[in-house]
Amino acid sequence: MRANRTPGSVRGAPGNRCPYLDITSCLRLVANRTNATPQGFVVSWASQPDRLYAVDRTTNLVSNKIFVNLQSSISGRTGITSFKDTTAIGPGPYYYRVRLQQ
């Protein structure tokens, strides 16, 4: 059975419980090559001022699926919120997860 697509939705991964996701409600990471600095890595995402966010990190998505919390209770800003991971100074890789807390 195939569900009807609604405006503003995208097809999810096969087997996903929510095959169509509302793209306006997703957290979008804002990334470019300038995010890496000698003092760490800057993670930026689309946000709202009345929300709290948390940033987590792992170094391996295959064998180590444990994310370590880097910062919680980050107050959202209008438009874009950023967090600087000052511990990400080695070659990596680093994988980030931004969670909505409130």
Backbone as CSV, one residue per row, in Angstrom:
resi,resn,N_x,N_y,N_z,CA_x,CA_y,CA_z,C_x,C_y,C_z
1,MET,0.850,-1.179,0.000,0.000,0.000,0.000,0.888,1.231,0.000
2,ARG,0.575,2.213,-0.811,1.369,3.426,-0.904,0.553,4.615,-0.426
3,ALA,1.132,5.374,0.482,0.438,6.559,0.999,0.570,7.699,0.003
4,ASN,-0.369,8.589,0.023,-0.316,9.775,-0.830,0.690,10.760,-0.258
5,ARG,1.463,11.343,-1.148,2.408,12.368,-0.712,1.669,13.666,-0.490
6,THR,2.052,14.380,0.540,1.456,15.682,0.801,2.482,16.751,0.490
7,PRO,2.051,17.972,0.165,3.008,19.048,-0.098,3.934,19.247,1.099
8,GLY,5.226,19.471,0.810,6.197,19.707,1.874,6.668,18.437,2.540
9,SER,6.517,17.287,1.885,6.968,16.036,2.486,8.012,15.392,1.596
10,VAL,8.854,14.568,2.205,9.879,13.844,1.465,9.765,12.370,1.781
11,ARG,10.236,11.539,0.876,10.168,10.096,1.061,11.229,9.679,2.058
12,GLY,10.828,8.929,3.075,11.754,8.433,4.077,12.453,7.169,3.615
13,ALA,13.314,6.622,4.449,14.040,5.396,4.124,13.087,4.216,4.084
14,PRO,13.380,3.201,3.257,12.530,2.011,3.225,12.439,1.394,4.617
15,GLY,11.276,0.956,5.005,11.086,0.365,6.327,10.881,1.381,7.436
16,ASN,10.980,2.662,7.108,10.779,3.711,8.095,9.313,3.707,8.522
17,ARG,9.057,3.818,9.804,7.679,3.839,10.308,6.910,5.054,9.820
18,CYS,7.624,6.125,9.501,7.014,7.338,8.964,7.564,7.547,7.557
19,PRO,6.967,6.916,6.539,7.545,6.982,5.202,7.596,8.383,4.618
20,TYR,6.736,9.275,5.062,6.774,10.655,4.587,6.962,11.575,5.777
21,LEU,7.998,12.356,5.714,8.325,13.257,6.812,8.042,14.689,6.399
22,ASP,7.566,15.478,7.304,7.335,16.901,7.060,8.681,17.611,7.144
23,ILE,9.201,18.090,6.013,10.533,18.684,6.014,10.593,19.996,6.782
24,THR,9.458,20.615,7.044,9.476,21.864,7.792,9.665,21.618,9.280
25,SER,9.508,20.360,9.745,9.662,20.075,11.165,10.991,19.403,11.487
26,CYS,11.828,19.167,10.479,13.100,18.480,10.680,14.179,19.462,11.119
27,LEU,15.094,18.977,11.956,16.280,19.754,12.265,17.206,19.646,11.069
28,ARG,17.640,20.765,10.548,18.545,20.754,9.405,19.900,21.266,9.853
29,LEU,20.937,20.443,9.655,22.285,20.902,9.937,22.713,21.835,8.828
30,VAL,23.426,22.863,9.185,23.947,23.821,8.225,25.449,23.610,8.199
31,ALA,25.957,23.030,7.115,27.372,22.667,7.077,28.039,23.219,5.821
32,ASN,29.287,23.581,5.995,30.129,23.934,4.862,31.576,23.733,5.266
33,ARG,32.489,23.929,4.363,33.900,23.649,4.639,34.500,24.577,5.692
34,THR,33.885,25.691,5.974,34.452,26.623,6.946,34.121,26.232,8.383
35,ASN,33.356,25.146,8.584,32.991,24.748,9.940,34.179,24.220,10.738
36,ALA,35.195,23.656,10.074,36.371,23.148,10.765,37.339,24.299,11.024
37,THR,37.764,24.427,12.273,38.728,25.455,12.637,39.860,24.789,13.407
38,PRO,41.006,25.448,13.538,42.094,24.867,14.340,41.696,24.666,15.807
39,GLN,40.699,25.395,16.266,40.253,25.287,17.657,39.077,24.331,17.828
40,GLY,38.661,23.643,16.762,37.539,22.716,16.880,36.651,22.753,15.656
41,PHE,35.419,22.318,15.846,34.453,22.228,14.753,33.168,22.906,15.185
42,VAL,32.581,23.692,14.292,31.347,24.407,14.597,30.180,23.672,13.947
43,VAL,29.210,23.278,14.769,27.993,22.641,14.293,26.895,23.692,14.312
44,SER,26.208,23.873,13.183,25.132,24.865,13.088,23.879,24.200,12.559
45,TRP,22.735,24.653,13.050,21.462,24.070,12.619,20.369,25.120,12.666
46,ALA,19.324,24.869,11.854,18.153,25.737,11.857,17.441,25.565,13.195
47,SER,17.048,26.661,13.819,16.501,26.578,15.173,15.415,27.616,15.412
48,GLN,14.810,27.513,16.595,13.787,28.456,17.031,14.161,28.978,18.414
49,PRO,13.817,30.224,18.719,14.224,30.823,19.986,13.546,30.238,21.222
50,ASP,12.428,29.558,21.062,11.715,29.032,22.228,12.000,27.547,22.461
51,ARG,13.140,27.064,21.969,13.494,25.646,22.086,14.868,25.480,22.728
52,LEU,15.072,24.325,23.368,16.376,23.950,23.902,16.888,22.752,23.111
53,TYR,18.197,22.763,22.818,18.815,21.723,22.005,19.997,21.105,22.747
54,ALA,20.393,19.912,22.303,21.583,19.238,22.816,22.399,18.769,21.623
55,VAL,23.736,18.778,21.772,24.634,18.307,20.724,25.413,17.111,21.254
56,ASP,25.389,16.019,20.494,26.102,14.796,20.836,27.091,14.477,19.730
57,ARG,28.107,13.645,20.053,29.120,13.286,19.062,29.564,11.842,19.237
58,THR,29.898,11.205,18.120,30.540,9.893,18.120,31.616,9.922,17.048
59,THR,32.507,8.935,17.080,33.575,8.874,16.084,33.402,7.714,15.112
60,ASN,32.412,6.858,15.356,32.212,5.706,14.496,30.745,5.322,14.508
61,LEU,30.115,5.337,13.357,28.697,5.000,13.269,28.451,3.501,13.090
62,VAL,29.511,2.726,12.878,29.345,1.297,12.646,29.574,0.494,13.915
63,SER,30.787,0.571,14.469,31.095,-0.269,15.629,30.847,0.429,16.964
64,ASN,30.841,1.747,16.980,30.610,2.489,18.218,29.428,3.418,18.007
65,LYS,28.256,2.915,18.294,27.044,3.715,18.061,26.665,4.540,19.281
66,ILE,27.593,4.703,20.195,27.326,5.471,21.407,27.691,6.929,21.170
67,PHE,26.709,7.789,21.327,26.935,9.224,21.213,27.206,9.787,22.603
68,VAL,28.201,10.643,22.706,28.544,11.318,23.954,27.951,12.716,23.914
69,ASN,27.267,13.101,24.981,26.692,14.437,25.038,27.799,15.462,25.235
70,LEU,27.847,16.447,24.339,28.831,17.523,24.449,28.268,18.732,25.172
71,GLN,27.002,19.034,24.916,26.369,20.184,25.557,24.861,20.011,25.526
72,SER,24.226,20.306,26.639,22.771,20.269,26.735,22.259,21.669,27.033
73,SER,20.956,21.835,26.915,20.288,23.099,27.240,20.848,24.287,26.457
74,ILE,21.085,24.077,25.167,21.528,25.164,24.298,20.286,25.920,23.850
75,SER,20.209,27.185,24.189,19.050,28.004,23.825,19.051,28.268,22.331
76,GLY,17.925,27.987,21.698,17.790,28.234,20.273,17.748,29.718,19.973
77,ARG,18.208,30.068,18.805,18.168,31.447,18.331,17.260,31.505,17.116
78,THR,16.840,32.669,16.745,16.047,32.838,15.532,16.937,32.527,14.332
79,GLY,16.516,31.589,13.502,17.270,31.250,12.297,18.266,30.129,12.510
80,ILE,19.486,30.467,12.937,20.574,29.495,13.062,21.174,29.546,14.468
81,THR,21.387,28.375,15.057,22.105,28.254,16.328,23.370,27.458,16.058
82,SER,24.472,27.822,16.721,25.747,27.142,16.522,26.332,26.704,17.850
83,PHE,27.122,25.638,17.783,27.858,25.133,18.933,29.267,24.799,18.465
84,LYS,30.267,25.249,19.206,31.657,24.972,18.848,32.187,23.831,19.703
85,ASP,32.561,22.740,19.042,33.144,21.583,19.713,34.648,21.793,19.766
86,THR,35.138,22.278,20.888,36.567,22.572,21.033,37.395,21.320,21.273
87,THR,36.753,20.173,21.467,37.493,18.919,21.657,37.731,18.201,20.326
88,ALA,37.161,18.682,19.243,37.325,18.058,17.921,38.513,18.679,17.202
89,ILE,39.724,18.378,17.668,40.914,18.992,17.082,41.790,17.989,16.341
90,GLY,41.500,16.694,16.460,42.256,15.670,15.750,41.708,15.454,14.354
91,PRO,42.207,14.410,13.668,41.787,14.153,12.295,40.367,13.611,12.160
92,GLY,39.755,13.170,13.223,38.382,12.656,13.158,38.357,11.210,12.718
93,PRO,37.262,10.760,12.170,36.055,11.513,11.830,35.190,11.799,13.049
94,TYR,34.337,12.803,12.926,33.384,13.160,13.975,31.989,13.180,13.375
95,TYR,31.060,12.554,14.061,29.666,12.526,13.629,28.830,13.179,14.725
96,TYR,27.998,14.135,14.337,27.223,14.911,15.297,25.743,14.602,15.195
97,ARG,25.098,14.731,16.333,23.647,14.601,16.410,23.133,15.791,17.208
98,VAL,22.143,16.487,16.656,21.518,17.603,17.368,20.141,17.120,17.779
99,ARG,19.850,17.223,19.073,18.567,16.768,19.607,17.765,17.953,20.128
100,LEU,16.467,17.884,19.915,15.543,18.855,20.484,15.195,18.393,21.885
101,GLN,15.473,19.214,22.886,15.153,18.868,24.271,13.786,19.361,24.683
102,GLN,13.421,20.519,24.201,12.148,21.129,24.626,11.575,21.952,23.505
